[in-house]
Amino acid sequence: MKIVFTNSALNNLTDICDYYFLFVSVQMSKNIENGIMNSILALEDNPFIGKVSIELQTKVDKRIIRSIVSVNYRIYYEVQSDFIYILKIMDCRQEPIV
């Protein structure tokens, strides 16, 4: 399966790494980014390991959105055909909004 990042997910990842780069350390920023990316890359071989995110489901929208947690961040994604769409990357303490 091929992984595709939405613009929103790329912006989330950039914001997360920038925060750690500016306020913690360069090394911590790299560690966070590597941890998140390793979790995302693991989805290529195991796309259905994430739990279905019931909090994001609506009666109108029948999409099945899944999530995994990596380095205190929740990664929301959707599997469609041969693609895994990374939708959003959020701090676990935030409200889930896709």
The first five atom37 places (N, CA, C, CB, O) and aatype in JSON, in Angstrom:
{
  "aatype": [12, 11, 9, 19, 13, 16, 2, 15, 0, 10, 2, 2, 10, 16, 3, 9, 4, 3, 18, 18, 13, 10, 13, 19, 15, 19, 5, 12, 15, 11, 2, 9, 6, 2, 7, 9, 12, 2, 15, 9, 10, 0, 10, 6, 3, 2, 14, 13, 9, 7, 11, 19, 15, 9, 6, 10, 5, 16, 11, 19, 3, 11, 1, 9, 9, 1, 15, 9, 19, 15, 19, 2, 18, 1, 9, 18, 18, 6, 19, 5, 15, 3, 13, 9, 18, 9, 10, 11, 9, 12, 3, 4, 1, 5, 6, 14, 9, 19],
  "atom_mask": [
    [1, 1, 1, 1, 1],
    [1, 1, 1, 1, 1],
    [1, 1, 1, 1, 1],
    [1, 1, 1, 1, 1],
    [1, 1, 1, 1, 1],
    [1, 1, 1, 1, 1],
    [1, 1, 1, 1, 1],
    [1, 1, 1, 1, 1],
    [1, 1, 1, 1, 1],
    [1, 1, 1, 1, 1],
    [1, 1, 1, 1, 1],
    [1, 1, 1, 1, 1],
    [1, 1, 1, 1, 1],
    [1, 1, 1, 1, 1],
    [1, 1, 1, 1, 1],
    [1, 1, 1, 1, 1],
    [1, 1, 1, 1, 1],
    [1, 1, 1, 1, 1],
    [1, 1, 1, 1, 1],
    [1, 1, 1, 1, 1],
    [1, 1, 1, 1, 1],
    [1, 1, 1, 1, 1],
    [1, 1, 1, 1, 1],
    [1, 1, 1, 1, 1],
    [1, 1, 1, 1, 1],
    [1, 1, 1, 1, 1],
    [1, 1, 1, 1, 1],
    [1, 1, 1, 1, 1],
    [1, 1, 1, 1, 1],
    [1, 1, 1, 1, 1],
    [1, 1, 1, 1, 1],
    [1, 1, 1, 1, 1],
    [1, 1, 1, 1, 1],
    [1, 1, 1, 1, 1],
    [1, 1, 1, 0, 1],
    [1, 1, 1, 1, 1],
    [1, 1, 1, 1, 1],
    [1, 1, 1, 1, 1],
    [1, 1, 1, 1, 1],
    [1, 1, 1, 1, 1],
    [1, 1, 1, 1, 1],
    [1, 1, 1, 1, 1],
    [1, 1, 1, 1, 1],
    [1, 1, 1, 1, 1],
    [1, 1, 1, 1, 1],
    [1, 1, 1, 1, 1],
    [1, 1, 1, 1, 1],
    [1, 1, 1, 1, 1],
    [1, 1, 1, 1, 1],
    [1, 1, 1, 0, 1],
    [1, 1, 1, 1, 1],
    [1, 1, 1, 1, 1],
    [1, 1, 1, 1, 1],
    [1, 1, 1, 1, 1],
    [1, 1, 1, 1, 1],
    [1, 1, 1, 1, 1],
    [1, 1, 1, 1, 1],
    [1, 1, 1, 1, 1],
    [1, 1, 1, 1, 1],
    [1, 1, 1, 1, 1],
    [1, 1, 1, 1, 1],
    [1, 1, 1, 1, 1],
    [1, 1, 1, 1, 1],
    [1, 1, 1, 1, 1],
    [1, 1, 1, 1, 1],
    [1, 1, 1, 1, 1],
    [1, 1, 1, 1, 1],
    [1, 1, 1, 1, 1],
    [1, 1, 1, 1, 1],
    [1, 1, 1, 1, 1],
    [1, 1, 1, 1, 1],
    [1, 1, 1, 1, 1],
    [1, 1, 1, 1, 1],
    [1, 1, 1, 1, 1],
    [1, 1, 1, 1, 1],
    [1, 1, 1, 1, 1],
    [1, 1, 1, 1, 1],
    [1, 1, 1, 1, 1],
    [1, 1, 1, 1, 1],
    [1, 1, 1, 1, 1],
    [1, 1, 1, 1, 1],
    [1, 1, 1, 1, 1],
    [1, 1, 1, 1, 1],
    [1, 1, 1, 1, 1],
    [1, 1, 1, 1, 1],
    [1, 1, 1, 1, 1],
    [1, 1, 1, 1, 1],
    [1, 1, 1, 1, 1],
    [1, 1, 1, 1, 1],
    [1, 1, 1, 1, 1],
    [1, 1, 1, 1, 1],
    [1, 1, 1, 1, 1],
    [1, 1, 1, 1, 1],
    [1, 1, 1, 1, 1],
    [1, 1, 1, 1, 1],
    [1, 1, 1, 1, 1],
    [1, 1, 1, 1, 1],
    [1, 1, 1, 1, 1]
  ],
  "atom_positions": [
    [[0.84, -1.19, 0.0], [0.0, 0.0, 0.0], [0.88, 1.25, 0.0], [-0.96, 0.0, 1.22], [1.99, 1.24, 0.53]],
    [[0.37, 2.28, -0.59], [1.11, 3.53, -0.68], [0.54, 4.53, 0.34], [1.04, 4.11, -2.11], [-0.67, 4.66, 0.49]],
    [[1.43, 5.23, 1.02], [1.02, 6.23, 2.01], [0.96, 7.6, 1.34], [1.99, 6.25, 3.22], [1.89, 8.0, 0.64]],
    [[-0.15, 8.3, 1.57], [-0.35, 9.63, 1.03], [-0.68, 10.56, 2.19], [-1.48, 9.65, -0.07], [-1.61, 10.3, 2.95]],
    [[0.07, 11.64, 2.32], [-0.19, 12.64, 3.35], [-1.1, 13.73, 2.8], [1.13, 13.25, 3.87], [-0.87, 14.23, 1.7]],
    [[-2.12, 14.09, 3.56], [-2.91, 15.26, 3.2], [-2.12, 16.5, 3.59], [-4.32, 15.24, 3.89], [-1.19, 16.43, 4.4]],
    [[-2.49, 17.63, 3.02], [-1.82, 18.89, 3.39], [-1.96, 19.16, 4.88], [-2.4, 20.06, 2.59], [-1.03, 19.65, 5.52]],
    [[-3.11, 18.84, 5.42], [-3.36, 19.05, 6.84], [-2.39, 18.24, 7.69], [-4.81, 18.68, 7.19], [-1.83, 18.76, 8.66]],
    [[-2.19, 16.98, 7.34], [-1.29, 16.11, 8.11], [0.16, 16.6, 8.0], [-1.39, 14.65, 7.61], [0.89, 16.6, 8.99]],
    [[0.57, 17.03, 6.8], [1.92, 17.56, 6.64], [2.11, 18.82, 7.48], [2.2, 17.87, 5.17], [3.16, 19.0, 8.1]],
    [[1.1, 19.68, 7.49], [1.17, 20.89, 8.33], [1.24, 20.54, 9.8], [-0.05, 21.79, 8.07], [1.99, 21.16, 10.56]],
    [[0.47, 19.53, 10.22], [0.51, 19.09, 11.62], [1.9, 18.61, 12.0], [-0.51, 17.97, 11.86], [2.43, 19.0, 13.04]],
    [[2.49, 17.78, 11.15], [3.82, 17.24, 11.44], [4.86, 18.36, 11.49], [4.2, 16.19, 10.38], [5.73, 18.36, 12.36]],
    [[4.78, 19.29, 10.57], [5.7, 20.43, 10.56], [5.56, 21.26, 11.83], [5.44, 21.31, 9.32], [6.56, 21.65, 12.44]],
    [[4.32, 21.54, 12.23], [4.09, 22.32, 13.45], [4.64, 21.63, 14.69], [2.59, 22.58, 13.63], [5.25, 22.27, 15.55]],
    [[4.43, 20.32, 14.77], [4.92, 19.55, 15.91], [6.45, 19.61, 15.97], [4.44, 18.08, 15.82], [7.03, 19.89, 17.02]],
    [[7.08, 19.33, 14.86], [8.55, 19.33, 14.82], [9.12, 20.72, 15.06], [9.05, 18.79, 13.48], [10.13, 20.86, 15.75]],
    [[8.49, 21.75, 14.51], [8.94, 23.12, 14.73], [8.87, 23.51, 16.21], [8.1, 24.1, 13.9], [9.77, 24.16, 16.73]],
    [[7.79, 23.09, 16.87], [7.64, 23.41, 18.29], [8.82, 22.82, 19.09], [6.3, 22.86, 18.84], [9.47, 23.53, 19.86]],
    [[9.08, 21.54, 18.89], [10.18, 20.9, 19.63], [11.53, 21.49, 19.24], [10.18, 19.4, 19.38], [12.42, 21.62, 20.09]],
    [[11.69, 21.86, 17.98], [12.93, 22.46, 17.51], [13.17, 23.8, 18.21], [12.89, 22.65, 15.98], [14.28, 24.09, 18.65]],
    [[12.12, 24.62, 18.3], [12.25, 25.96, 18.88], [12.28, 25.98, 20.4], [11.12, 26.81, 18.41], [13.01, 26.78, 20.98]],
    [[11.5, 25.11, 21.04], [11.33, 25.22, 22.49], [11.98, 24.11, 23.31], [9.89, 25.25, 22.79], [12.07, 24.23, 24.54]],
    [[12.43, 23.04, 22.67], [13.05, 21.95, 23.42], [14.47, 21.72, 22.92], [12.21, 20.64, 23.31], [15.43, 22.2, 23.52]],
    [[14.6, 21.0, 21.83], [15.94, 20.8, 21.25], [15.81, 20.23, 19.84], [16.79, 19.85, 22.14], [14.78, 19.67, 19.46]],
    [[16.88, 20.39, 19.09], [16.92, 19.85, 17.74], [16.81, 18.33, 17.79], [18.22, 20.27, 17.02], [16.08, 17.73, 17.0]],
    [[17.52, 17.71, 18.72], [17.5, 16.25, 18.83], [16.11, 15.73, 19.18], [18.5, 15.79, 19.87], [15.67, 14.72, 18.63]],
    [[15.41, 16.41, 20.07], [14.06, 15.98, 20.45], [13.12, 16.11, 19.25], [13.52, 16.8, 21.65], [12.25, 15.26, 19.04]],
    [[13.28, 17.17, 18.47], [12.47, 17.35, 17.27], [12.69, 16.19, 16.3], [12.81, 18.69, 16.59], [11.73, 15.65, 15.75]],
    [[13.93, 15.8, 16.11], [14.24, 14.67, 15.23], [13.68, 13.37, 15.78], [15.75, 14.54, 15.04], [13.15, 12.55, 15.02]],
    [[13.78, 13.17, 17.09], [13.26, 11.95, 17.71], [11.75, 11.84, 17.54], [13.62, 11.91, 19.19], [11.23, 10.76, 17.22]],
    [[11.05, 12.94, 17.76], [9.59, 12.95, 17.62], [9.21, 12.65, 16.17], [8.99, 14.32, 18.06], [8.35, 11.81, 15.91]],
    [[9.87, 13.32, 15.23], [9.58, 13.11, 13.82], [9.85, 11.65, 13.41], [10.41, 14.06, 12.94], [9.04, 11.04, 12.73]],
    [[10.99, 11.11, 13.84], [11.32, 9.72, 13.51], [10.31, 8.75, 14.09], [12.71, 9.38, 14.02], [9.92, 7.79, 13.43]],
    [[9.88, 8.98, 15.32], [8.89, 8.1, 15.95], [7.57, 8.11, 15.21], [0.0, 0.0, 0.0], [6.97, 7.05, 14.96]],
    [[7.11, 9.3, 14.86], [5.84, 9.41, 14.12], [5.97, 8.76, 12.75], [5.43, 10.9, 13.97], [5.09, 8.01, 12.34]],
    [[7.05, 9.05, 12.04], [7.23, 8.49, 10.7], [7.37, 6.97, 10.72], [8.46, 9.12, 10.03], [6.84, 6.29, 9.84]],
    [[8.06, 6.43, 11.71], [8.18, 4.97, 11.82], [6.82, 4.32, 12.02], [9.12, 4.6, 12.97], [6.54, 3.27, 11.45]],
    [[5.98, 4.94, 12.84], [4.63, 4.4, 13.06], [3.8, 4.45, 11.78], [3.91, 5.19, 14.16], [3.07, 3.51, 11.47]],
    [[3.94, 5.55, 11.04], [3.2, 5.68, 9.78], [3.69, 4.66, 8.76], [3.34, 7.1, 9.21], [2.89, 4.04, 8.07]],
    [[5.0, 4.49, 8.66], [5.54, 3.52, 7.7], [5.14, 2.08, 8.04], [7.07, 3.63, 7.66], [5.03, 1.25, 7.14]],
    [[4.91, 1.8, 9.31], [4.47, 0.46, 9.71], [3.07, 0.16, 9.16], [4.47, 0.33, 11.24], [2.69, -1.01, 9.03]],
    [[2.31, 1.19, 8.84], [0.97, 0.99, 8.28], [1.01, 0.37, 6.88], [0.23, 2.32, 8.24], [0.03, -0.25, 6.46]],
    [[2.11, 0.54, 6.17], [2.22, -0.04, 4.83], [1.99, -1.55, 4.86], [3.59, 0.26, 4.22], [1.32, -2.1, 3.98]],
    [[2.55, -2.21, 5.86], [2.41, -3.66, 5.96], [1.21, -4.08, 6.8], [3.67, -4.25, 6.55], [0.73, -5.21, 6.67]],
    [[0.74, -3.2, 7.65], [-0.37, -3.51, 8.57], [-1.38, -2.37, 8.59], [0.17, -3.79, 10.0], [-1.51, -1.7, 9.62]],
    [[-2.09, -2.14, 7.51], [-2.96, -0.95, 7.43], [-4.16, -0.97, 8.39], [-3.46, -0.81, 6.05], [-4.74, 0.08, 8.66]],
    [[-4.51, -2.12, 8.9], [-5.7, -2.19, 9.75], [-5.37, -2.37, 11.23], [-6.58, -3.32, 9.3], [-6.22, -2.8, 12.01]],
    [[-4.13, -2.04, 11.63], [-3.76, -2.19, 13.04], [-4.38, -1.1, 13.91], [-2.24, -2.16, 13.18], [-4.55, -1.3, 15.12]],
    [[-4.72, 0.02, 13.32], [-5.31, 1.11, 14.1], [-6.75, 0.84, 14.46], [0.0, 0.0, 0.0], [-7.47, 0.14, 13.75]],
    [[-7.16, 1.41, 15.58], [-8.56, 1.23, 15.99], [-9.44, 2.19, 15.2], [-8.73, 1.46, 17.51], [-9.02, 3.28, 14.82]],
    [[-10.67, 1.77, 14.98], [-11.64, 2.63, 14.31], [-11.99, 3.76, 15.27], [-12.92, 1.83, 13.88], [-12.34, 3.53, 16.43]],
    [[-11.88, 4.98, 14.78], [-12.13, 6.16, 15.61], [-13.61, 6.51, 15.57], [-11.28, 7.35, 15.14], [-14.07, 7.28, 14.73]],
    [[-14.34, 5.92, 16.49], [-15.79, 6.11, 16.55], [-16.15, 7.58, 16.75], [-16.39, 5.27, 17.68], [-17.17, 8.05, 16.25]],
    [[-15.3, 8.31, 17.48], [-15.59, 9.72, 17.75], [-15.61, 10.57, 16.49], [-14.58, 10.28, 18.72], [-16.13, 11.68, 16.51]],
    [[-15.05, 10.07, 15.4], [-15.02, 10.83, 14.15], [-16.08, 10.37, 13.15], [-13.66, 10.72, 13.52], [-16.22, 10.98, 12.08]],
    [[-16.81, 9.34, 13.47], [-17.82, 8.83, 12.55], [-19.11, 9.64, 12.68], [-18.09, 7.34, 12.82], [-19.48, 10.07, 13.78]],
    [[-19.77, 9.85, 11.57], [-21.07, 10.5, 11.57], [-22.06, 9.6, 10.82], [-21.0, 11.92, 10.93], [-21.66, 8.69, 10.11]],
    [[-23.33, 9.88, 10.99], [-24.34, 9.09, 10.3], [-24.33, 9.36, 8.8], [-25.71, 9.37, 10.88], [-24.66, 8.48, 8.01]],
    [[-23.96, 10.57, 8.42], [-23.95, 10.94, 7.0], [-22.7, 10.41, 6.32], [-24.03, 12.47, 6.85], [-22.76, 9.88, 5.21]],
    [[-21.57, 10.56, 6.97], [-20.29, 10.18, 6.4], [-19.96, 8.75, 6.81], [-19.16, 11.15, 6.85], [-19.74, 8.48, 7.99]],
    [[-19.93, 7.84, 5.86], [-19.72, 6.42, 6.16], [-18.25, 6.02, 6.09], [-20.52, 5.57, 5.21], [-17.94, 4.83, 6.11]],
    [[-17.35, 6.99, 6.0], [-15.92, 6.68, 5.95], [-15.48, 5.99, 7.24], [-15.08, 7.96, 5.71], [-16.0, 6.28, 8.32]],
    [[-14.52, 5.09, 7.12], [-13.96, 4.44, 8.3], [-12.58, 5.05, 8.53], [-13.87, 2.87, 8.11], [-11.63, 4.81, 7.78]],
    [[-12.49, 5.84, 9.57], [-11.24, 6.5, 9.93], [-10.64, 5.76, 11.11], [-11.47, 8.03, 10.26], [-11.31, 5.5, 12.11]],
    [[-9.39, 5.43, 10.98], [-8.67, 4.7, 12.02], [-7.62, 5.6, 12.64], [-8.02, 3.43, 11.45], [-7.3, 6.66, 12.11]],
    [[-7.08, 5.15, 13.78], [-6.01, 5.93, 14.41], [-5.04, 5.01, 15.14], [-6.6, 6.98, 15.39], [-5.4, 3.93, 15.61]],
    [[-3.81, 5.48, 15.21], [-2.78, 4.84, 16.01], [-2.12, 5.93, 16.85], [-1.72, 4.08, 15.11], [-2.18, 7.11, 16.5]],
    [[-1.5, 5.53, 17.94], [-0.8, 6.49, 18.8], [0.69, 6.24, 18.68], [-1.28, 6.37, 20.29], [1.16, 5.1, 18.73]],
    [[1.42, 7.33, 18.54], [2.87, 7.27, 18.44], [3.47, 8.48, 19.12], [3.33, 7.18, 16.97], [3.12, 9.61, 18.79]],
    [[4.36, 8.26, 20.06], [5.09, 9.35, 20.72], [4.13, 10.43, 21.21], [6.15, 9.96, 19.77], [4.36, 11.62, 20.97]],
    [[3.07, 10.04, 21.9], [2.06, 10.95, 22.44], [1.25, 11.68, 21.38], [2.71, 11.95, 23.31], [0.59, 12.68, 21.68]],
    [[1.29, 11.21, 20.16], [0.51, 11.82, 19.09], [-0.4, 10.78, 18.46], [1.43, 12.46, 18.02], [0.01, 9.64, 18.24]],
    [[-1.63, 11.19, 18.17], [-2.59, 10.3, 17.52], [-2.56, 10.61, 16.03], [-4.04, 10.47, 18.11], [-2.68, 11.76, 15.61]],
    [[-2.4, 9.57, 15.24], [-2.34, 9.68, 13.79], [-3.65, 9.13, 13.24], [-1.09, 8.91, 13.2], [-3.95, 7.95, 13.4]],
    [[-4.42, 9.99, 12.59], [-5.69, 9.59, 11.98], [-5.45, 9.27, 10.52], [-6.77, 10.69, 12.14], [-4.78, 10.02, 9.81]],
    [[-6.0, 8.15, 10.07], [-5.8, 7.76, 8.68], [-7.0, 7.0, 8.15], [-4.54, 6.92, 8.54], [-7.86, 6.54, 8.9]],
    [[-7.03, 6.88, 6.83], [-8.11, 6.17, 6.15], [-7.51, 5.27, 5.08], [-9.14, 7.17, 5.52], [-6.6, 5.68, 4.35]],
    [[-8.01, 4.05, 4.99], [-7.54, 3.09, 3.98], [-8.56, 3.06, 2.85], [-7.33, 1.66, 4.6], [-9.75, 2.81, 3.07]],
    [[-8.07, 3.32, 1.63], [-8.92, 3.26, 0.44], [-8.14, 2.56, -0.66], [-9.37, 4.7, -0.02], [-7.08, 3.03, -1.07]],
    [[-8.65, 1.45, -1.13], [-8.01, 0.66, -2.18], [-6.56, 0.35, -1.8], [-8.05, 1.4, -3.53], [-6.31, -0.33, -0.8]],
    [[-5.63, 0.85, -2.58], [-4.21, 0.6, -2.34], [-3.51, 1.78, -1.68], [-3.51, 0.26, -3.63], [-2.29, 1.87, -1.7]],
    [[-4.29, 2.68, -1.09], [-3.72, 3.88, -0.49], [-4.09, 4.01, 0.98], [-4.19, 5.11, -1.25], [-5.18, 3.62, 1.41]],
    [[-3.16, 4.55, 1.74], [-3.41, 4.9, 3.14], [-3.26, 6.42, 3.21], [-2.41, 4.16, 4.14], [-2.17, 6.95, 3.01]],
    [[-4.35, 7.09, 3.49], [-4.35, 8.55, 3.56], [-4.14, 8.98, 5.0], [-5.67, 9.15, 2.98], [-4.97, 8.69, 5.87]],
    [[-3.04, 9.68, 5.26], [-2.79, 10.24, 6.59], [-3.55, 11.56, 6.65], [-1.24, 10.44, 6.87], [-3.24, 12.5, 5.91]],
    [[-4.55, 11.62, 7.52], [-5.46, 12.76, 7.55], [-5.03, 13.86, 8.52], [-6.83, 12.3, 7.91], [-5.1, 15.04, 8.2]],
    [[-4.58, 13.45, 9.7], [-4.27, 14.44, 10.73], [-3.36, 13.8, 11.77], [-5.57, 14.98, 11.4], [-3.45, 12.6, 12.04]],
    [[-2.49, 14.61, 12.35], [-1.63, 14.16, 13.44], [-1.84, 15.15, 14.58], [-0.1, 14.08, 13.01], [-1.59, 16.35, 14.43]],
    [[-2.31, 14.64, 15.72], [-2.68, 15.53, 16.82], [-2.11, 15.05, 18.14], [-4.18, 15.65, 16.92], [-1.92, 13.85, 18.36]],
    [[-1.85, 16.0, 19.01], [-1.49, 15.69, 20.38], [-2.66, 14.94, 21.0], [-1.14, 16.98, 21.18], [-3.81, 15.32, 20.79]],
    [[-2.39, 13.91, 21.74], [-3.46, 13.09, 22.34], [-4.35, 13.89, 23.28], [-2.85, 11.91, 23.09], [-5.47, 13.46, 23.58]],
    [[-3.89, 15.03, 23.74], [-4.69, 15.84, 24.67], [-5.65, 16.76, 23.94], [-3.78, 16.65, 25.56], [-6.43, 17.45, 24.6]],
    [[-5.62, 16.81, 22.62], [-6.53, 17.67, 21.84], [-7.81, 16.95, 21.52], [-5.85, 18.15, 20.55], [-7.88, 15.72, 21.54]],
    [[-8.83, 17.74, 21.21], [-10.09, 17.17, 20.77], [-9.92, 16.65, 19.34], [-11.25, 18.22, 20.86], [-9.33, 17.34, 18.52]],
    [[-10.43, 15.46, 19.02], [-10.27, 14.92, 17.68], [-11.17, 15.63, 16.67], [-10.57, 13.42, 17.67], [-12.4, 15.57, 16.76]],
    [[-10.56, 16.3, 15.71], [-11.31, 16.97, 14.64], [-10.57, 16.67, 13.35], [-11.43, 18.54, 14.89], [-9.37, 16.91, 13.24]],
    [[-11.28, 16.14, 12.37], [-10.67, 15.86, 11.06], [-11.27, 16.77, 10.04], [-10.85, 14.39, 10.65], [-10.9, 16.7, 8.86]]
  ]
}
